[in-house]
Each structure stands twice: as structure tokens, then as C-alpha cells.
Amino acid sequence: MPFYIIAILVTAADQLSKMWIRVHLDVRETMMLGSVELSRFENSGMAGSLLQGYGRLFGVIAVLFVLGVLYYRKRSEEKGVLFDCALGFLAGGAIGNGIDRLLFGQVTDFIVRSGGILNVADHAIEAGVVLIILSLIVQALRNRKALRQ
């Protein structure tokens, strides 16, 4: 159940934040929100602005990725709340960016940090990867403990 809740919340937060940015900032315009710098950037490529102009293709890849996550979630022996949450973040992030790519051919990025300009979906995908790694570590520790007994 956490999978669907997280995926829906991430998708909603991502899309609502992008709508807000599109209304309040022009492309390349910057503002501060507290201590966070926001700067609107439209990215028709992938991470790091690589392969510009292939936004819709990456939208199709996002759909395939979400289908892969759903398939993996159903078939995987890996279970648990942490794993389910991780997949929810991955799916929600992919859906958020996929919507942009399929509708607009590009993704709205706006959260400035040292590694570039990202959006809520990008951060959710990063969180999902971290949670997957933690889940695998926890599972490995459980397996090790079970083998000792």
C-alpha cells in the first residue's frame, strides 16, 4: 500500500510544483524561496541536459520504466515496507517527469543545487535509489543472520 500512496503523492507534488513555477517564473528567471534558489529551466533531454531534443522519446521510456517497476514489484522476492516505499518514489518520479515529457516534450527543472537544476521528481528518484540500496543492505543482513542460526 505505501507504494501507491507514495507514487501518487510524489506525482502530485511534482506536477503542482512545476505548475507553480511555470506561472511564477519565466525560463531562466531566478528567485529565492527562503534559502532555496529556484531557477526555471526547460530540459528536453535527460539528466545533465544530455541528448537534448528527445523529450518525447524519454517520455515513452518513463512509461516503460514504470511498467518495469510494477512488474518487478509483483514478481520480486524482495518485499517489505522499505522496498515498497523505494519503488513508490521511483515510480512517482518517473511518472512526474514522464507527464512533462509526453505533454510538453521537455521537463521543467527549478531547484538549484550544486549538481545542477532538478525538480521534485528528480529528487524522488534519488530517494528511491537510496531506499533501494538500504533495502538491499537490510535484506543482506537478515539473510546473513538467518544463515548463522
C-alpha positions as CSV (number, residue, x, y, z in Angstrom):
1,M,0.0,0.0,0.0
2,P,2.8,2.5,0.7
3,F,3.9,2.1,-3.0
4,Y,0.7,3.6,-4.4
5,I,0.4,6.4,-1.7
6,I,4.0,7.5,-2.3
7,A,3.7,7.3,-6.1
8,I,0.6,9.4,-6.1
9,L,1.9,11.9,-3.6
10,V,5.2,12.3,-5.5
11,T,3.4,12.7,-8.8
12,A,1.0,15.3,-7.3
13,A,3.8,17.3,-5.6
14,D,5.9,17.2,-8.7
15,Q,3.2,18.4,-11.0
16,L,1.8,21.0,-8.7
17,S,5.3,22.5,-8.0
18,K,6.0,22.6,-11.8
19,M,2.7,24.3,-12.4
20,W,3.5,26.9,-9.8
21,I,7.0,27.5,-11.3
22,R,5.6,27.9,-14.8
23,V,3.1,30.5,-13.6
24,H,5.6,32.5,-11.4
25,L,8.9,32.3,-13.3
26,D,9.9,32.8,-16.9
27,V,12.6,30.5,-18.3
28,R,16.0,31.4,-16.9
29,E,14.4,33.6,-14.3
30,T,15.6,33.1,-10.7
31,M,14.1,33.8,-7.2
32,M,14.9,32.8,-3.7
33,L,12.4,30.9,-1.6
34,G,13.9,31.1,1.9
35,S,17.4,29.7,1.4
36,V,16.5,27.7,-1.7
37,E,17.3,29.1,-5.1
38,L,14.7,28.5,-7.7
39,S,15.6,29.0,-11.4
40,R,13.3,27.8,-14.2
41,F,14.9,25.7,-16.8
42,E,13.2,23.6,-19.6
43,N,15.1,20.4,-20.3
44,S,14.2,18.4,-23.4
45,G,17.0,15.9,-22.8
46,M,17.9,13.6,-19.9
47,A,19.9,14.1,-16.7
48,G,22.6,16.7,-17.1
49,S,20.9,18.1,-20.2
50,L,22.3,15.3,-22.3
51,L,20.6,14.3,-25.6
52,Q,18.5,17.5,-26.0
53,G,15.5,17.2,-28.2
54,Y,14.5,13.7,-27.3
55,G,11.9,14.6,-24.7
56,R,9.0,12.6,-26.0
57,L,11.2,9.5,-26.5
58,F,12.3,9.8,-22.9
59,G,8.5,10.1,-22.0
60,V,8.0,6.7,-23.6
61,I,11.0,5.3,-21.7
62,A,9.4,6.7,-18.5
63,V,6.2,4.7,-19.2
64,L,8.2,1.6,-19.9
65,F,10.2,2.2,-16.7
66,V,7.0,2.4,-14.6
67,L,5.7,-0.7,-16.2
68,G,9.0,-2.4,-15.3
69,V,8.7,-1.2,-11.7
70,L,5.2,-2.6,-11.5
71,Y,6.3,-5.9,-13.0
72,Y,9.4,-6.1,-10.7
73,R,7.3,-5.2,-7.6
74,K,4.8,-8.0,-8.4
75,R,7.4,-10.7,-9.3
76,S,10.3,-9.8,-6.9
77,E,11.0,-11.9,-3.8
78,E,12.2,-8.7,-2.2
79,K,9.3,-7.5,0.0
80,G,8.8,-5.1,2.9
81,V,7.7,-1.5,3.5
82,L,11.2,0.0,2.8
83,F,11.3,-1.8,-0.6
84,D,7.7,-0.8,-1.4
85,C,8.5,2.9,-0.5
86,A,11.6,2.8,-2.6
87,L,9.6,1.6,-5.7
88,G,6.9,4.2,-5.0
89,F,9.5,7.0,-5.1
90,L,10.9,5.6,-8.3
91,A,7.5,5.2,-10.0
92,G,6.2,8.6,-8.8
93,G,9.3,10.4,-10.0
94,A,9.2,8.7,-13.4
95,I,5.5,9.4,-13.8
96,G,6.0,13.1,-12.9
97,N,8.8,13.6,-15.4
98,G,7.0,11.3,-17.9
99,I,3.9,13.5,-17.9
100,D,6.0,16.6,-18.7
101,R,7.9,14.8,-21.5
102,L,4.8,13.4,-23.1
103,L,2.7,16.6,-22.8
104,F,5.4,19.3,-23.5
105,G,8.4,17.4,-24.9
106,Q,10.5,18.7,-22.0
107,V,10.8,18.7,-18.2
108,T,10.6,21.8,-16.0
109,D,13.5,21.9,-13.6
110,F,13.8,24.6,-11.0
111,I,15.5,23.5,-7.7
112,V,19.1,24.8,-7.9
113,R,21.8,22.8,-6.1
114,S,25.5,22.1,-6.5
115,G,24.9,19.3,-9.0
116,G,22.6,21.3,-11.3
117,I,18.9,22.2,-11.5
118,L,16.4,19.5,-10.6
119,N,12.8,19.1,-9.8
120,V,10.7,17.2,-7.2
121,A,10.5,14.1,-9.5
122,D,14.3,14.0,-9.8
123,H,14.7,14.2,-6.0
124,A,12.1,11.4,-5.6
125,I,14.1,9.2,-8.0
126,E,17.2,9.9,-6.0
127,A,15.4,9.0,-2.7
128,G,14.1,5.8,-4.4
129,V,17.6,4.7,-5.3
130,V,18.9,5.4,-1.8
131,L,16.0,3.4,-0.3
132,I,16.6,0.5,-2.7
133,I,20.2,0.3,-1.6
134,L,19.1,0.5,2.1
135,S,16.5,-2.2,1.5
136,L,19.1,-4.5,-0.2
137,I,21.5,-3.9,2.8
138,V,18.8,-4.7,5.3
139,Q,17.9,-7.9,3.3
140,A,21.5,-9.0,3.1
141,L,21.9,-8.5,6.9
142,R,18.8,-10.5,7.5
143,N,19.9,-13.3,5.2
144,R,23.3,-13.4,6.9
145,K,21.7,-13.6,10.4
146,A,19.4,-16.4,9.2
147,L,22.3,-18.4,7.9
148,R,24.1,-18.2,11.2
149,Q,21.1,-19.6,13.1
